[in-house]
Amino acid sequence: TARSHLLTSFDSDRWEERISYTSEINLKQHYIWKTSIDIQA
C-alpha cells in the first residue's frame, strides 16, 4: 500500500542519516585517537 511504501522510504532515509552520523563520529574518534598517538610519540 501507499502507506507502507511511505513508511519504508522514511525508514531508509533515517537509516542513511544514522549511517552518515555514525561514520562521522567514527571519523572524529579516529582523528582524536591518531592525534593523541602523535602527541605521545
mmJSON file of the N, C-alpha and C atoms, coordinates in Angstrom:
{"data_MODEL":{"atom_site":{
"group_PDB":["ATOM","ATOM","ATOM","ATOM","ATOM","ATOM","ATOM","ATOM","ATOM","ATOM","ATOM","ATOM","ATOM","ATOM","ATOM","ATOM","ATOM","ATOM","ATOM","ATOM","ATOM","ATOM","ATOM","ATOM","ATOM","ATOM","ATOM","ATOM","ATOM","ATOM","ATOM","ATOM","ATOM","ATOM","ATOM","ATOM","ATOM","ATOM","ATOM","ATOM","ATOM","ATOM","ATOM","ATOM","ATOM","ATOM","ATOM","ATOM","ATOM","ATOM","ATOM","ATOM","ATOM","ATOM","ATOM","ATOM","ATOM","ATOM","ATOM","ATOM","ATOM","ATOM","ATOM","ATOM","ATOM","ATOM","ATOM","ATOM","ATOM","ATOM","ATOM","ATOM","ATOM","ATOM","ATOM","ATOM","ATOM","ATOM","ATOM","ATOM","ATOM","ATOM","ATOM","ATOM","ATOM","ATOM","ATOM","ATOM","ATOM","ATOM","ATOM","ATOM","ATOM","ATOM","ATOM","ATOM","ATOM","ATOM","ATOM","ATOM","ATOM","ATOM","ATOM","ATOM","ATOM","ATOM","ATOM","ATOM","ATOM","ATOM","ATOM","ATOM","ATOM","ATOM","ATOM","ATOM","ATOM","ATOM","ATOM","ATOM","ATOM","ATOM","ATOM"],
"id":[1,2,3,4,5,6,7,8,9,10,11,12,13,14,15,16,17,18,19,20,21,22,23,24,25,26,27,28,29,30,31,32,33,34,35,36,37,38,39,40,41,42,43,44,45,46,47,48,49,50,51,52,53,54,55,56,57,58,59,60,61,62,63,64,65,66,67,68,69,70,71,72,73,74,75,76,77,78,79,80,81,82,83,84,85,86,87,88,89,90,91,92,93,94,95,96,97,98,99,100,101,102,103,104,105,106,107,108,109,110,111,112,113,114,115,116,117,118,119,120,121,122,123],
"type_symbol":["N","C","C","N","C","C","N","C","C","N","C","C","N","C","C","N","C","C","N","C","C","N","C","C","N","C","C","N","C","C","N","C","C","N","C","C","N","C","C","N","C","C","N","C","C","N","C","C","N","C","C","N","C","C","N","C","C","N","C","C","N","C","C","N","C","C","N","C","C","N","C","C","N","C","C","N","C","C","N","C","C","N","C","C","N","C","C","N","C","C","N","C","C","N","C","C","N","C","C","N","C","C","N","C","C","N","C","C","N","C","C","N","C","C","N","C","C","N","C","C","N","C","C"],
"label_atom_id":["N","CA","C","N","CA","C","N","CA","C","N","CA","C","N","CA","C","N","CA","C","N","CA","C","N","CA","C","N","CA","C","N","CA","C","N","CA","C","N","CA","C","N","CA","C","N","CA","C","N","CA","C","N","CA","C","N","CA","C","N","CA","C","N","CA","C","N","CA","C","N","CA","C","N","CA","C","N","CA","C","N","CA","C","N","CA","C","N","CA","C","N","CA","C","N","CA","C","N","CA","C","N","CA","C","N","CA","C","N","CA","C","N","CA","C","N","CA","C","N","CA","C","N","CA","C","N","CA","C","N","CA","C","N","CA","C","N","CA","C","N","CA","C"],
"label_alt_id":[null,null,null,null,null,null,null,null,null,null,null,null,null,null,null,null,null,null,null,null,null,null,null,null,null,null,null,null,null,null,null,null,null,null,null,null,null,null,null,null,null,null,null,null,null,null,null,null,null,null,null,null,null,null,null,null,null,null,null,null,null,null,null,null,null,null,null,null,null,null,null,null,null,null,null,null,null,null,null,null,null,null,null,null,null,null,null,null,null,null,null,null,null,null,null,null,null,null,null,null,null,null,null,null,null,null,null,null,null,null,null,null,null,null,null,null,null,null,null,null,null,null,null],
"label_comp_id":["THR","THR","THR","ALA","ALA","ALA","ARG","ARG","ARG","SER","SER","SER","HIS","HIS","HIS","LEU","LEU","LEU","LEU","LEU","LEU","THR","THR","THR","SER","SER","SER","PHE","PHE","PHE","ASP","ASP","ASP","SER","SER","SER","ASP","ASP","ASP","ARG","ARG","ARG","TRP","TRP","TRP","GLU","GLU","GLU","GLU","GLU","GLU","ARG","ARG","ARG","ILE","ILE","ILE","SER","SER","SER","TYR","TYR","TYR","THR","THR","THR","SER","SER","SER","GLU","GLU","GLU","ILE","ILE","ILE","ASN","ASN","ASN","LEU","LEU","LEU","LYS","LYS","LYS","GLN","GLN","GLN","HIS","HIS","HIS","TYR","TYR","TYR","ILE","ILE","ILE","TRP","TRP","TRP","LYS","LYS","LYS","THR","THR","THR","SER","SER","SER","ILE","ILE","ILE","ASP","ASP","ASP","ILE","ILE","ILE","GLN","GLN","GLN","ALA","ALA","ALA"],
"label_asym_id":["A","A","A","A","A","A","A","A","A","A","A","A","A","A","A","A","A","A","A","A","A","A","A","A","A","A","A","A","A","A","A","A","A","A","A","A","A","A","A","A","A","A","A","A","A","A","A","A","A","A","A","A","A","A","A","A","A","A","A","A","A","A","A","A","A","A","A","A","A","A","A","A","A","A","A","A","A","A","A","A","A","A","A","A","A","A","A","A","A","A","A","A","A","A","A","A","A","A","A","A","A","A","A","A","A","A","A","A","A","A","A","A","A","A","A","A","A","A","A","A","A","A","A"],
"label_entity_id":["1","1","1","1","1","1","1","1","1","1","1","1","1","1","1","1","1","1","1","1","1","1","1","1","1","1","1","1","1","1","1","1","1","1","1","1","1","1","1","1","1","1","1","1","1","1","1","1","1","1","1","1","1","1","1","1","1","1","1","1","1","1","1","1","1","1","1","1","1","1","1","1","1","1","1","1","1","1","1","1","1","1","1","1","1","1","1","1","1","1","1","1","1","1","1","1","1","1","1","1","1","1","1","1","1","1","1","1","1","1","1","1","1","1","1","1","1","1","1","1","1","1","1"],
"label_seq_id":[1,1,1,2,2,2,3,3,3,4,4,4,5,5,5,6,6,6,7,7,7,8,8,8,9,9,9,10,10,10,11,11,11,12,12,12,13,13,13,14,14,14,15,15,15,16,16,16,17,17,17,18,18,18,19,19,19,20,20,20,21,21,21,22,22,22,23,23,23,24,24,24,25,25,25,26,26,26,27,27,27,28,28,28,29,29,29,30,30,30,31,31,31,32,32,32,33,33,33,34,34,34,35,35,35,36,36,36,37,37,37,38,38,38,39,39,39,40,40,40,41,41,41],
"pdbx_PDB_ins_code":[null,null,null,null,null,null,null,null,null,null,null,null,null,null,null,null,null,null,null,null,null,null,null,null,null,null,null,null,null,null,null,null,null,null,null,null,null,null,null,null,null,null,null,null,null,null,null,null,null,null,null,null,null,null,null,null,null,null,null,null,null,null,null,null,null,null,null,null,null,null,null,null,null,null,null,null,null,null,null,null,null,null,null,null,null,null,null,null,null,null,null,null,null,null,null,null,null,null,null,null,null,null,null,null,null,null,null,null,null,null,null,null,null,null,null,null,null,null,null,null,null,null,null],
"Cartn_x":[0.833,0.0,0.864,0.242,0.975,1.541,0.787,1.212,2.488,2.531,3.703,4.92,4.678,5.772,6.351,5.461,5.875,6.727,6.27,6.971,8.358,8.421,9.692,10.688,10.233,11.136,11.591,10.69,11.049,12.122,11.92,12.874,14.242,14.267,15.551,16.262,15.489,16.084,16.726,16.004,16.531,17.776,17.729,18.831,20.089,19.945,21.083,21.617,20.701,21.095,21.931,21.449,22.113,23.509,23.615,24.903,25.903,25.487,26.396,26.776,25.817,26.075,27.097,26.913,27.81,29.21,29.331,30.654,31.344,30.556,31.128,31.751,31.049,31.557,32.817,32.787,33.942,35.142,34.903,35.974,36.581,35.734,36.21,37.012,36.498,37.19,38.539,38.584,39.825,40.83,40.355,41.219,41.779,40.912,41.334,42.36,42.086,42.973,44.338,44.338,45.583,46.356,45.645,46.291,46.962,46.283,46.853,48.073,48.058,49.224,50.399,50.111,51.158,51.765,50.934,51.419,52.334,51.953,52.74,54.073,54.101,55.285,56.459],
"Cartn_y":[-1.213,0.0,1.258,2.384,3.653,3.986,3.65,3.959,3.196,1.914,1.115,1.569,1.987,2.48,3.758,4.62,5.872,5.576,4.611,4.22,3.677,2.861,2.264,3.323,4.266,5.304,6.194,6.424,7.214,6.484,5.181,4.383,4.378,4.235,4.183,5.535,6.622,7.946,8.075,7.657,7.71,6.833,5.676,4.729,5.353,6.025,6.687,7.795,8.531,9.583,8.995,7.89,7.249,6.774,6.209,5.709,6.85,7.943,9.066,9.689,9.735,10.279,9.412,8.092,7.158,7.233,7.268,7.313,8.64,9.7,10.991,10.904,10.266,10.087,9.225,8.141,7.26,8.01,8.871,9.656,10.586,11.241,12.147,11.388,10.238,9.436,8.978,8.574,8.122,9.264,10.455,11.63,11.972,11.948,12.236,11.2,9.919,8.838,9.008,9.311,9.484,10.687,11.755,12.95,12.647,11.908,11.583,10.682,9.791,8.95,9.829,10.794,11.692,12.498,12.923,13.708,12.847,11.607,10.708,10.361,10.274,9.816,10.794],
"Cartn_z":[0.0,0.0,0.0,-0.27,-0.308,1.07,2.1,3.461,3.823,3.5,3.841,3.028,1.786,0.954,1.559,2.038,2.665,3.901,4.684,5.895,5.552,4.488,4.092,3.657,2.835,2.355,3.513,4.464,5.639,6.442,6.637,7.4,6.742,5.417,4.724,4.798,4.77,4.935,6.308,7.324,8.686,8.793,8.113,8.164,7.566,6.405,5.775,6.675,7.298,8.23,9.352,9.896,11.026,10.624,9.422,8.944,8.8,8.16,7.961,9.301,10.238,11.566,12.297,12.202,12.872,12.304,10.971,10.357,10.657,10.823,11.191,12.58,13.508,14.865,14.838,14.071,13.96,13.426,12.439,11.844,12.891,13.671,14.714,15.758,16.193,17.195,16.666,15.396,14.789,14.742,14.391,14.307,15.686,16.701,18.075,18.527,18.225,18.604,17.937,16.64,15.901,16.442,16.773,17.305,18.637,19.508,20.812,20.653,19.657,19.371,18.939,18.063,17.572,18.715,19.658,20.796,21.667,21.887,22.73,22.078,20.76,20.039,20.122],
"occupancy":[1.0,1.0,1.0,1.0,1.0,1.0,1.0,1.0,1.0,1.0,1.0,1.0,1.0,1.0,1.0,1.0,1.0,1.0,1.0,1.0,1.0,1.0,1.0,1.0,1.0,1.0,1.0,1.0,1.0,1.0,1.0,1.0,1.0,1.0,1.0,1.0,1.0,1.0,1.0,1.0,1.0,1.0,1.0,1.0,1.0,1.0,1.0,1.0,1.0,1.0,1.0,1.0,1.0,1.0,1.0,1.0,1.0,1.0,1.0,1.0,1.0,1.0,1.0,1.0,1.0,1.0,1.0,1.0,1.0,1.0,1.0,1.0,1.0,1.0,1.0,1.0,1.0,1.0,1.0,1.0,1.0,1.0,1.0,1.0,1.0,1.0,1.0,1.0,1.0,1.0,1.0,1.0,1.0,1.0,1.0,1.0,1.0,1.0,1.0,1.0,1.0,1.0,1.0,1.0,1.0,1.0,1.0,1.0,1.0,1.0,1.0,1.0,1.0,1.0,1.0,1.0,1.0,1.0,1.0,1.0,1.0,1.0,1.0],
"B_iso_or_equiv":[0.0,0.0,0.0,0.0,0.0,0.0,0.0,0.0,0.0,0.0,0.0,0.0,0.0,0.0,0.0,0.0,0.0,0.0,0.0,0.0,0.0,0.0,0.0,0.0,0.0,0.0,0.0,0.0,0.0,0.0,0.0,0.0,0.0,0.0,0.0,0.0,0.0,0.0,0.0,0.0,0.0,0.0,0.0,0.0,0.0,0.0,0.0,0.0,0.0,0.0,0.0,0.0,0.0,0.0,0.0,0.0,0.0,0.0,0.0,0.0,0.0,0.0,0.0,0.0,0.0,0.0,0.0,0.0,0.0,0.0,0.0,0.0,0.0,0.0,0.0,0.0,0.0,0.0,0.0,0.0,0.0,0.0,0.0,0.0,0.0,0.0,0.0,0.0,0.0,0.0,0.0,0.0,0.0,0.0,0.0,0.0,0.0,0.0,0.0,0.0,0.0,0.0,0.0,0.0,0.0,0.0,0.0,0.0,0.0,0.0,0.0,0.0,0.0,0.0,0.0,0.0,0.0,0.0,0.0,0.0,0.0,0.0,0.0],
"pdbx_formal_charge":[null,null,null,null,null,null,null,null,null,null,null,null,null,null,null,null,null,null,null,null,null,null,null,null,null,null,null,null,null,null,null,null,null,null,null,null,null,null,null,null,null,null,null,null,null,null,null,null,null,null,null,null,null,null,null,null,null,null,null,null,null,null,null,null,null,null,null,null,null,null,null,null,null,null,null,null,null,null,null,null,null,null,null,null,null,null,null,null,null,null,null,null,null,null,null,null,null,null,null,null,null,null,null,null,null,null,null,null,null,null,null,null,null,null,null,null,null,null,null,null,null,null,null],
"auth_seq_id":[1,1,1,2,2,2,3,3,3,4,4,4,5,5,5,6,6,6,7,7,7,8,8,8,9,9,9,10,10,10,11,11,11,12,12,12,13,13,13,14,14,14,15,15,15,16,16,16,17,17,17,18,18,18,19,19,19,20,20,20,21,21,21,22,22,22,23,23,23,24,24,24,25,25,25,26,26,26,27,27,27,28,28,28,29,29,29,30,30,30,31,31,31,32,32,32,33,33,33,34,34,34,35,35,35,36,36,36,37,37,37,38,38,38,39,39,39,40,40,40,41,41,41],
"auth_comp_id":["THR","THR","THR","ALA","ALA","ALA","ARG","ARG","ARG","SER","SER","SER","HIS","HIS","HIS","LEU","LEU","LEU","LEU","LEU","LEU","THR","THR","THR","SER","SER","SER","PHE","PHE","PHE","ASP","ASP","ASP","SER","SER","SER","ASP","ASP","ASP","ARG","ARG","ARG","TRP","TRP","TRP","GLU","GLU","GLU","GLU","GLU","GLU","ARG","ARG","ARG","ILE","ILE","ILE","SER","SER","SER","TYR","TYR","TYR","THR","THR","THR","SER","SER","SER","GLU","GLU","GLU","ILE","ILE","ILE","ASN","ASN","ASN","LEU","LEU","LEU","LYS","LYS","LYS","GLN","GLN","GLN","HIS","HIS","HIS","TYR","TYR","TYR","ILE","ILE","ILE","TRP","TRP","TRP","LYS","LYS","LYS","THR","THR","THR","SER","SER","SER","ILE","ILE","ILE","ASP","ASP","ASP","ILE","ILE","ILE","GLN","GLN","GLN","ALA","ALA","ALA"],
"auth_asym_id":["A","A","A","A","A","A","A","A","A","A","A","A","A","A","A","A","A","A","A","A","A","A","A","A","A","A","A","A","A","A","A","A","A","A","A","A","A","A","A","A","A","A","A","A","A","A","A","A","A","A","A","A","A","A","A","A","A","A","A","A","A","A","A","A","A","A","A","A","A","A","A","A","A","A","A","A","A","A","A","A","A","A","A","A","A","A","A","A","A","A","A","A","A","A","A","A","A","A","A","A","A","A","A","A","A","A","A","A","A","A","A","A","A","A","A","A","A","A","A","A","A","A","A"],
"auth_atom_id":["N","CA","C","N","CA","C","N","CA","C","N","CA","C","N","CA","C","N","CA","C","N","CA","C","N","CA","C","N","CA","C","N","CA","C","N","CA","C","N","CA","C","N","CA","C","N","CA","C","N","CA","C","N","CA","C","N","CA","C","N","CA","C","N","CA","C","N","CA","C","N","CA","C","N","CA","C","N","CA","C","N","CA","C","N","CA","C","N","CA","C","N","CA","C","N","CA","C","N","CA","C","N","CA","C","N","CA","C","N","CA","C","N","CA","C","N","CA","C","N","CA","C","N","CA","C","N","CA","C","N","CA","C","N","CA","C","N","CA","C","N","CA","C"],
"pdbx_PDB_model_num":[1,1,1,1,1,1,1,1,1,1,1,1,1,1,1,1,1,1,1,1,1,1,1,1,1,1,1,1,1,1,1,1,1,1,1,1,1,1,1,1,1,1,1,1,1,1,1,1,1,1,1,1,1,1,1,1,1,1,1,1,1,1,1,1,1,1,1,1,1,1,1,1,1,1,1,1,1,1,1,1,1,1,1,1,1,1,1,1,1,1,1,1,1,1,1,1,1,1,1,1,1,1,1,1,1,1,1,1,1,1,1,1,1,1,1,1,1,1,1,1,1,1,1]
}}}
